[in-house]
């Protein structure tokens, strides 16, 4: 019984740690500490087009991975 409880707690802690670790990766920052946005079309047309849709007003393009991402918060 105690072994199952320990395993459950370890898995839960690992899942929480994974979520926290990847949360900061959602907002890439440049060398000055500002968030990186893609306001105009770049070489990755699809990524920037998705970011510019009205439903993704708070979206941005991660320049390191060239992936369109959306902020976890909404206004």
Buried (B, 14 or more C-beta within 10 A) or exposed (E): EEEEEEEEEEEEEEEEEEEEEEEEEEEBEEEEEEEEBBEEEEEBEEBBEBBBEEEBEBBBBBBEEBBBBBBEEEE
